[in-house]
Amino acid sequence: MAATDLLLGLDGGQTATKALLADREGRILAAGRGGPADHLHAAGGEAKNRTAIHGAIDAVLMAAGAGREAVSVVALGWTGAVAGGLQIPLVERIVREKVAPRQVVVAPDYVTNLAGASKGSPGVVVIAGGGAIAYGVTDDAREAVAGGFGYLLGDEGSAFDIGRRAIAAAARASDGRGPATAVEPLVAAAFGIDVLAEVTGVVYAAGILRERISLLAPFVTAAARDGDAVASGIVTTAAADLAASALAVAGRLHLPAEPISIYPTGGVFASGEVLLAPFRTAITDAWPRAAVRAPVHAPAAGALFLAARAEGIEPGGTWWDNVAETEA
């Protein structure tokens, strides 16, 4: 293998940055992991993203025993990236501080999510992690996006949104404005407080990481799975919000009678049927010919797909078979 023939794909998520290194035939040689990514315009965003990108690249190259000169092209799916936006050259510059590829391709994270989930085929992807957004593309390359306005203005159905709703429900339960719920002691334990009234001192403290609120989501879905009514309501609302984003994208790209494939991705959906069941029902009730499908590959594999295409490789069945055989 030539020294500069490797493809590097990175997925920058709000919980972690994941990297895959592959040869031109799609065989994955190593995986690596870095810290969480963030919107570059956020406070400290450039430093946080530099740490995430550099950490993931160092980890994957070390795992593969490869040098920086081995990488031919790097493709990144990145939170907050916008085609033509000012973030693109900044991300490229950060990448080139570590490796010297012929090309760097930077795309919004939802593009690589869909590419991995659908093996490069058209469809609609719904991402529910620290944030939430839906994206779709058609056979003739028309695109649409819904959601993704961030934790202050939207991200309905995200881990942050579920965590925020849980804190609010716990506060209502603590002072009698809402029903008793298992969510209340979960929130207290997560923040290390004795009474819910102390939660404001944590949540409104300067410098609190949004991840601390997002990390409540698995506890809320677990409580819903155990039958807590308040937690179930939060999860059902999240499922409905995520379905609404998917349907908004579908409605902008397709006629109601057309079949579509919808791929739920991201850590929130890892909770399983407690969220997937109401999500699936909301989708198929509104769009009977929609099929909710499990994602085939991870977003970092979608980034490898973009890297391959940038090198003039058109990934087909054999290429994806190689990914599947070596992705684990």
N, C-alpha and C positions, 0 to 999 in steps of 0.2 A: 504494500500500500504506500502511495506517495505520502510525503511528510505533510502535505497541505490538503489532504483529501477529506478531512473529517467535517461532519455537520454538527453544530451545537445548537440545541433548542432550549430556551428558557421560558418558564412560566412564572411571572411575577404576581403572586397573590398577596392579599392583605394578612395572611397568616404565615406564609413561607414562600420562598422562591425555589423552584425545582428546575434542575438542569438534566438534560440527556445528551450524551455524545454518541454519535452513530457514524457508520461508514456510508458511502454513497448508495449502497444497496438496502439501507434501512436497518441493518443489524446494529442494535444498541450495544455499545461497548462499556458504558459506565453511566451511573446516575450520581447526582450531587444535590446538595441542599444548602440554601442560604437563608438569611433572615427575611422578615416580611417586607414587601414592597409597599409603596404608598403613592398617592398623587404627588407629582413633583412640585406642584404649587403649594402643598401643605407646608406648615412650619417644619423646618428640618428635613423636608422631602428629599432634597438632593443628597444629603449625607446618608439618609436612611436607605435610599435606592442604591447608592454607591456600595454601601456595606452589603446589601442584599445581592447585588449582581456579582461583586468581587468574591463574596463568600461562596456563591453557587459555582462560579467558574473555577475557583481554586479547588473546591471539593471534587468536582467531576473530573478535572484534569489529573488530580492526585489519584483518584480511584482508577483511572484508566492508565496511569503511568505515562501520560502524554505531555508534551511540552506545548507552550503557547503557540509555536509555529505550526502545530499540527492542524489547526482549525482553519478550514477554508471559508466557511460562511457561518455567521451567527444570526439566528432569528429569535426574536423575543415577542411574547405576548404580554403586554404591560398594562397595568392598571392606570387609567386616565390618559393613555396615549390616544391621540387624535390624528388622523391622516393630515399631513401638512402642518401639524402643530409644532410649537416651539420645543415640546418635550423630545421630539424625535432626534434632533442633532445632539441634545444633551445626553440622552441614553446611549447613542452611538459613541459619543466621546468617552463615556464611562466604561463601555465595553472595551474600547481600544486601549484603555489604560492597562488592561490585563492580557489581551490577545491581539493578534494582528491579522484578522481575516481579510480576504478580498472584498467581502460584502458584509454589511450589517443591515438586517431587515427588522424594523420595529413596527408592530401592529397592535391595535387594541387587544386586550386579553380575551375579549369575547370572540374574536376572529379565530384565535388558536384553540379556544375551547370548542368551538363548533367543528373546526377541522379535525381535531382529535376524536371528538365524540362520534362524528359521522364518517370518518375515514375520507375527509375531503369532499363529501357529497353535500348538496343543498339541504337545507332544513332550518330549524329554529332551535337555538340553544337558550336555556335559562340558567344563569349562573347565580347561585345563592351561597355566598361565603360571608366574608366580612361585610361586603356590599352586595347589591343585587342588580341585575340587568338582564335584558333579553335581546337577542340579535338573530336575524335571519338573512339568508341569501338564497336566491333562486337559480335555476339552470342558466338563465340569461344574465346573471351577475347583478341583479337588482338587490339592494340591501335595505334593511330597516332596523332601527334600534328603539327600545322602549325602556324607560327607567334609567338607573345609573346616575341619579342626581346627587348622590352622596348622603351621608348620614344625617345632615341637618335638613335636607329638603326632600328626601325620599329613601331609597334603598329598602323599600317595603319588602318584607319577607326575608331579609338578610339576618345573619346571626346577630348583628348589632341591633336591628329592629326588634327581634325576639327578646334579646336581653333587656332592652329599654322598656319594652312592654311588661316584662317580668318584674322589673324594679317598680314600675308604676302600680302594677297589680298588688305587689307585696305591700307597698305603702298604703294603698287603699284598705287592704285587709287589716293592716296593723292598727289603723285608727277607726275602723268600723264603717268606712265608706263602701267597702266591698266585701264579698264573701271570703270566708276563711279558705286558705289554700296552702298546699305543700310548698308552693313557690316562696312563701314568706321565709321559712327557715333556710331554704336553699340560698336565697339572696343574702341573708344575714351571714351564713357560713362562708359564702364566697368572698365577702368583703371583710370578714373578721370583725363583725360588730355584734353587740349584745342586743340592741333594740333598733328597729327600723328607722327611728328618727335620726339615727347617726349616719344614715346612708348619704345624706346630703353632703356631709363633710368629706366623703370619699368621692362621690360622683362629680361634685363641683370643685374639687381641689385642682389647683393649677398643675398642669402636666400629666393628668391622668391619661393613660393609654386607652384608646377605644377598644383595644383587644380585651381589656378586662371586662367590659360590658358584653362583648361578643362571646366570650368564653362561658357565659351563662346559658347559651342556647342549648347545648347538649343536656344540661340538667333539666331544662324546661321540657324538652321533647321526651326525656325519660319520665318525668312526672306525668306528662300526657299519656304516655304508654301505660302508666300504672293507674290511670283512670281519674286523675285530678281534673276537675271540671274547668277550673280557671286556666290551667296549663293547656288543656285540650282546646279551649277557645283561642288562646294565643297561637297555637300551632295551626288550627284551621284557618284563622285569619291570614297567617303567613302563606299558607298554601293557596288561598284565594287570590292574594295579592300577586304571587308569583305566576299563577295561571293567567291573571289579567294582563301581565306584561307579555307573556307568550302569545296570547290571543290578539293583543294590540299589534304585535309584529306580523302575525299571520294575516290579520285583516288588511294590512297595508301592502302585502305582497301577493295574496292569493284570493281567488273567489271562494265563497263559502263551500261550494261543492267539491273543491279540489282536495285531494289527499295531501297531508303534510306529515312530516316526522318532527317530533319535538323531543329534545334531549335535555333532561334535568341534570345539571352538574354542580359541583361545589359541595363544601362540607356540610351545609345545612341538610342537603338531601341524603347525606350518609345516615341520618336518623332512621331511614327506612320507611316502612309502610305507614307509620303514624303521620307522616307528612305526605308521602307519595300518594297514598290512597285518596285523600281529599283533593290533592293537586290533579291527579288523573281524572277524577270525577268532574271537577270544574272544567277541565279541558274538553273532555268528550261530550259533556252536556251541551257545551256551546258550539263545538265543532266535531260532529260525529265521525268525520273521516280523518280525524287526527289520530296519529299513533304515538303514544308516549313510549320512547325507546330508551333502554339503558345505554349510556355512553360506551363506545367501543374502546377508546383509548383515552389516556390522560391528556390534559392541555399541552404538556411539554412535548408530547408526540405530535400534536398539531403544529407546534413551533418547528419541529423537525421537518414536517411536511412543507412549511413555508421556506425553510432553508433549502430543501431539495429543489423546489421549484425555482428558487433564485439561482441555483446552479444549472438550470436547464434540464433537470430531471423531472419527468412527469410520473409521480408515484402511482403505480398500478397495483394489481392484486398481489403480485409477488413481493413488491416493496412493503406493503402493509402486512403481509404474512411474516416477513422477516422481523418487522417491528413487534408483532404479536408474540413471536417465538422468543424474543430477547428482552421484552419490556419488563417482565417481572423481576 
